[in-house]
Amino acid sequence: MGSVFDDAGAALAKPNPATGKPSGSLLTTDMTHWAYGTLALGSSLALFIYPHSVTGALAAGRREVIKRNAALLPAYSLMLGLLALLGYMALAHPGVSAAVRKAGNPQLAVPELFDQVFPDWFAGVAFAAIGVGALVPAAIMSIAASNLFTRNVYTAFVRPDATPEEETRVSQLVSLLVKLGALVFVLGFDKSLAINLQLLGGIWVVQTFPAIAIGVYTRWMHRWALLAGWAAGMVYGTVTAYGTSSPTQEHFGAPIADMPFIGRTGYIALTAFVLNMLVAVVLTVALRLLNVPGGDDETEADDYTADAPERLAAPEDPGRSLTGRAA
């Protein structure tokens, strides 16, 4: 591994033809400490409030399952770190590096490494694992998207009296359309855009953190203040992200930008989140002083410790599956 890091560091130190600057560095520099730290913090805030993460939690039969998975998550994150080292191995291998540069697609680094370095049987297993690794989260995300549409748009505005069977059919159709749309997106757009949008998506998701995560533990914040804070964060984050560029993109080119009053470069989502919280707190104080009604909280203490029933669907109601019932 010492040789791998040496070769990878030398390769990253070479100037990028598009920018004239080094392609990267094995270690964060003084200029990138804030960028990396805010990306890590902002991504962690968004991780568990993505709709597909919430779907996985709601699908669990018992609280103990969620606790066990949360306890094992650090081990999964450690494995991701080891997997990232394959990129350095590909960068250090002359044949793999040449093939990736010729193709002009950095995402081929690990597949090329498997193809050129490992035995054929291992490469086949690895390629199959890559396919499965893409299909599993894609399935969860599409189910979450279809559930959100069915329960919050279709049954709320189009067919309020829809039967459970109809909800299930609509969810399945929307899930298929989401998968097809994702396939068109991947095949038709620049590959670097997909990676940027993964981080840019966190800008929008993190703005729901005060209402979702903080709202679980306290009801102090006023609902209209939370909505105003969300809107402020969304507008700032979207406009700032739109103004970023890269050598290959004029807009939405990067998830980081200058942080106001700090003079550092950081994750746009975290800056927008700070603005979101400031607006929410200030307006909450103002609305409380003006005695503006904050609405009724219908949550009961037992809601926080309730387990799901043993059976999600009764025999006489086969159509009301998990896809049709999830929040």
Secondary structure, DSSP 8 states (H G I E B T S, - for coil): -HHHHHHHHHHHHSB-TTTSSBS--SS--TTTHHHHHHHHHHHHHHHTTSHHHHHHHHT-SSHHHHHHHHHHHHHHHHHHHHHHHHHHHHHH-HHHHHHHHHHT-GGGHHHHHHHHHS-HHHHHHHHHHHHHHHHHHHHHHHHHHHHHHIIIIIIIII-TT--HHHHHHHHHHHHHHHHHHHHHHHHHS-HHHHHHHHHHHHHHHHTTHIIIIIHHH---S-HHHHHHHHHHHHHHHHHHHHT---SS-SSS--SEEEETTTTEEEEHHHHHHHHHHHHHHHHHHHHHHTT---------GGGGT----S-SS-TT-TT--HHHH--
